[in-house]
Amino acid sequence: MIPAGLTALLAYAAVLGKGEMRLVEPFAPLVPAYEARGFLLVKPRGERPPCVRKVP
């Protein structure tokens, strides 16, 4: 499910002309799976960290 969903979301983000895709409040046990697919865990101060990936 994750690979197919992320592929669709990346394609949609590219069509919209977005430079990055954010997973806001990612489910903690899935963060390693997101990181394996190119996302970076960003840790802003005082907020829950989103996972971020550049859109090709």
Buried (B, 14 or more C-beta within 10 A) or exposed (E): EEEEEBEEBBEEBEEEEEEEBBBEEBEEEEBEBBBEBBBBBEEEEEEEBBBBBEBE
